Amino acid sequence: MGIDPVQRSIQRSGLLPPGRPALVAVSGGMDSMALLHALHALGYPITAGHVEHGLRGDASVADQELVRAWCADHRVPFTACTVDPKALTEKAGVSVQMAARELRYQGLQRMADASGIGTIVTAHHRDDAIETLLIHLLRGSGPQGWASIPRRSGRVVRPLLDVGRSEIMGYAERMHIPFREDASNSDPHYLRNRVRHELLPLMEDLRPGARSALGHALERLRDLASWWMSDAPERLPQVIPFDRLNGDHGPPQMVLSKLLRPLGLHPNVVKDILLAVDRRRTGACFQKDAHAVWVDRTALRIAPLDADLGVPITIGSDLYLPDSAPIVLCEDERYGGEDRRSASRTVVIDRDRLTFPLVLRQWRPGDRMRPEGLGGSRLISDILIDAKVPRDEKTRTWVLLAGERIIWLVGHRLAEGVRAVPGATNIVRASLR
């Protein structure tokens, strides 16, 4: 008879060199008790570590006593600690589940240190990894989330990720391993439980073998996530030529996400940048924290923000602008035909004539617009000269663009054909702060 799949997974993982002591995280549940049994049967020098969360009263105490008794019967060293997730929840404002997870790992670290042990082993398995992947996908996680549960996180290793819950259950039954069920594992209040008990069975019903297919997909996604995490620049590049994003170097969105990873951009922002590159929207700018990504003629340029330079601001359809912006944009349902003489500080624009995203930036030499009422194109510099704008104010003058068209020389002129007419019902009010 060949070696059991559970024990084989441990040996093949290569995460536990023979003879090296390890602390096994044992809750008393089926998975962790099976892991404890398998490591002991294979002759690894182990210590069982139990973290008491104090959340389930007598049931929690019974879990700990089960582990303690098994260890005594099999002459396996046992250690335990108690944590208080409710106190952390009140202090930090996190969920009890998140607090329990954080404190559990802290407790395991302390017990390992006290025993002089460098490696901590947990019983996470393939089904846990599939559930975690689905949760990450539901939450919109990026490439790091695709890797799901890693095989190693610092000193924590997970040698059962190649076996599923049913195989572990079979092992526990064959070996007559005692364990206790945690009633909270069936509580539909937790997203993981709903994924486990509702979503995955539904997927299996819709497509028999879905669980196995997800397991295979997870392996490929781990490789992809590993590629994404590897060889990324330690510092942000200053220039990214457009030809790096043409598909020859990998999927453009993945390549750009990897190059700009230090910025932590949302996937939708990466898509918007690529769209701006594809449409050659020169001058478009995307900001994150202390940096800006500019679309130049042949490359993306990344530079730290400098408040004195008035870095362009990209404006989405929600009209959001940071407090530092020189103007305010807001929607209105109806335009009653206010006096046009207020246009120096406020303009009322027909939203249907706008193309998003808008761009707010300082004017540049060579900028032109078609000012309302002048019947032709004019250089911004000439408009400012005609308006006798002082030199120091010129450098602080902004323009609002829709696409590549300047629609408002802020505080001075509105472009031809964008003003809302009286009675319009879909308008944007743009005002100087």
Residue pairs with C-beta under 8 A, 6 or more apart in sequence:
2 8
3 11
4 38
4 171
4 174
5 163
5 167
5 171
6 34
6 35
6 38
6 160
6 163
6 167
6 168
6 171
7 38
7 41
7 42
9 159
9 160
9 161
9 162
9 163
10 16
10 35
10 38
10 39
10 42
10 159
10 160
11 42
12 162
13 151
13 157
13 159
13 161
13 162
15 121
15 151
15 152
15 157
15 158
15 159
16 22
16 39
16 44
16 119
16 121
16 157
16 159
18 43
18 44
19 45
20 45
20 118
20 119
21 45
21 46
21 47
21 115
21 116
21 117
21 118
21 119
22 39
22 44
22 45
22 46
22 47
22 117
22 119
22 120
22 121
22 157
23 46
23 47
23 48
23 49
23 79
23 108
23 111
23 112
23 115
23 117
23 119
23 120
23 121
24 32
24 35
24 36
24 39
24 46
24 47
24 48
24 49
24 121
25 32
25 49
25 51
25 104
25 108
25 120
25 121
25 122
25 123
26 32
26 33
26 35
26 36
26 48
26 49
26 50
26 67
26 123
27 50
27 51
27 63
27 67
27 182
28 50
28 62
28 63
28 64
28 66
28 67
28 179
28 180
29 63
29 123
29 179
29 180
29 181
29 182
29 185
30 168
30 169
30 172
30 177
30 179
30 181
31 123
31 124
31 125
31 160
31 165
31 168
32 122
32 123
33 66
33 67
33 70
33 172
33 177
33 178
33 179
34 123
34 168
34 171
34 172
34 175
34 177
34 179
35 121
35 122
35 123
35 159
35 160
36 46
36 48
36 67
36 70
36 76
37 171
37 172
37 175
37 177
38 171
39 46
39 121
40 46
40 74
40 76
41 175
46 76
46 77
46 121
47 76
47 77
47 78
47 79
47 111
47 115
47 117
48 67
48 70
48 71
48 76
48 77
48 78
48 79
49 79
49 80
49 81
49 107
49 108
49 111
49 112
49 120
50 63
50 64
50 67
50 68
50 78
50 79
50 80
50 81
51 80
51 81
51 82
51 83
51 103
51 104
51 107
51 108
52 60
52 61
52 64
52 80
52 81
52 82
52 83
53 60
53 82
53 83
53 85
53 100
53 103
53 104
54 60
54 82
54 83
54 84
54 85
54 86
55 85
55 86
55 96
55 100
55 184
56 63
56 182
56 183
56 184
59 180
59 182
59 183
62 180
63 180
63 182
64 80
66 178
66 179
66 180
67 78
67 80
68 78
68 80
70 76
70 178
71 77
71 78
72 78
77 115
79 111
79 114
79 115
80 111
81 107
81 110
81 111
83 100
83 103
83 104
83 106
83 107
84 103
85 96
85 99
85 100
85 103
86 96
86 99
88 94
88 99
88 102
88 103
89 95
89 96
89 99
92 99
94 102
97 190
105 156
108 120
108 156
109 120
109 155
112 118
112 119
112 120
112 155
118 155
119 155
119 157
120 155
120 156
120 157
121 156
121 157
121 158
121 159
122 156
122 157
122 158
123 158
123 160
123 168
124 149
124 158
124 160
124 161
125 160
125 161
125 163
125 164
125 165
125 168
126 160
126 161
126 162
126 163
126 164
126 165
126 215
126 218
127 164
127 165
127 196
127 200
127 211
128 149
129 148
129 149
129 161
129 215
129 218
130 148
130 200
130 211
130 214
130 215
130 218
131 192
131 195
131 196
131 200
132 148
132 149
132 192
133 145
133 146
133 148
133 214
133 218
133 221
134 195
134 199
134 200
134 214
135 191
135 192
135 195
136 145
136 146
136 148
137 145
138 191
138 195
139 145
140 267
142 257
142 267
143 224
143 225
143 228
143 229
143 254
143 257
144 225
144 228
144 229
146 221
146 222
146 224
146 225
147 221
147 222
147 225
147 226
148 218
148 221
148 222
149 158
149 161
150 158
151 157
151 158
151 159
151 161
152 158
160 168
164 211
164 215
171 177
172 179
184 190
185 193
185 196
186 193
186 197
187 193
188 194
188 197
188 198
200 210
200 211
203 210
203 211
203 214
204 210
204 211
207 213
224 254
228 254
228 257
228 258
228 261
232 258
232 259
232 261
233 259
233 262
235 262
236 260
236 262
236 263
236 291
236 302
237 259
237 302
238 301
238 302
238 303
239 299
239 300
239 301
239 302
240 256
240 259
240 299
240 300
240 302
241 298
241 299
242 277
242 298
242 299
242 300
244 255
244 259
245 252
245 255
245 256
245 274
245 277
246 252
249 255
252 274
253 267
253 270
253 271
253 274
256 270
256 273
256 274
257 265
257 267
257 270
260 270
260 293
260 302
263 288
263 289
263 291
263 293
264 288
265 273
265 286
265 288
269 286
269 288
272 286
272 314
272 357
273 286
273 293
273 295
273 300
276 284
276 286
276 295
277 295
277 300
280 295
280 297
281 295
281 403
281 404
282 295
282 296
282 297
282 404
283 294
283 295
283 312
283 359
283 361
283 401
283 404
284 294
284 295
284 312
284 314
284 357
284 359
285 292
285 293
285 294
285 295
285 311
285 312
285 313
285 314
285 359
285 361
286 292
286 293
286 314
287 293
287 305
287 311
287 313
287 314
290 304
290 305
291 302
291 303
291 304
291 305
292 302
292 303
292 304
292 305
292 311
292 312
293 300
293 301
293 302
294 300
294 301
294 302
294 303
294 312
305 311
307 324
309 362
310 361
310 362
310 396
310 398
311 361
312 359
312 360
312 361
312 362
313 321
313 322
313 325
313 359
313 360
313 361
314 357
314 358
314 359
315 321
315 329
315 356
315 357
315 358
315 359
315 360
316 356
316 357
317 356
317 357
319 329
319 330
319 331
319 428
321 327
321 328
321 329
321 360
325 360
325 433
326 360
326 398
326 410
326 432
326 433
327 360
327 398
327 400
327 410
327 430
327 431
327 432
327 433
328 430
328 431
328 433
329 428
329 429
329 430
330 428
330 429
330 431
331 351
331 427
331 428
331 429
332 348
332 427
332 428
332 429
333 425
333 426
333 427
334 423
334 424
334 425
334 427
335 348
335 420
335 421
335 422
335 423
335 424
335 425
335 427
336 422
337 421
337 422
337 423
338 346
338 348
340 419
343 413
343 414
344 411
344 412
345 411
345 431
345 432
346 429
346 430
346 431
346 432
347 408
347 414
347 419
347 429
347 430
347 431
348 419
348 420
348 427
348 428
348 429
348 430
349 407
349 408
349 414
349 418
349 419
349 420
349 427
349 428
349 429
349 430
350 418
350 419
350 420
350 421
350 424
350 426
350 427
351 426
351 427
351 428
352 426
353 402
353 417
353 418
354 402
354 407
354 418
354 428
355 402
355 403
356 402
358 400
358 401
358 402
359 400
359 401
360 398
360 399
360 400
360 401
360 410
361 398
361 399
361 401
362 395
362 396
362 397
362 398
362 399
363 380
363 381
363 384
363 397
363 398
363 399
363 409
365 381
366 379
367 379
367 380
367 381
367 399
367 406
368 377
368 378
368 379
368 380
368 406
369 377
369 378
369 380
369 383
369 399
369 405
369 406
369 407
369 409
369 413
369 415
370 376
370 377
370 378
370 415
370 416
370 417
371 378
371 383
371 409
371 413
371 414
371 415
371 416
372 413
372 414
372 415
372 416
372 417
372 419
373 416
374 416
380 397
380 399
380 406
380 409
383 409
383 412
383 413
384 394
384 397
384 409
384 412
387 412
389 397
389 412
397 409
397 410
397 411
397 412
398 410
399 406
399 408
399 409
399 410
400 406
400 407
400 408
400 410
400 430
401 407
402 418
405 415
406 415
407 414
407 415
407 418
408 414
408 415
408 418
408 430
410 430
410 432
411 432
420 427
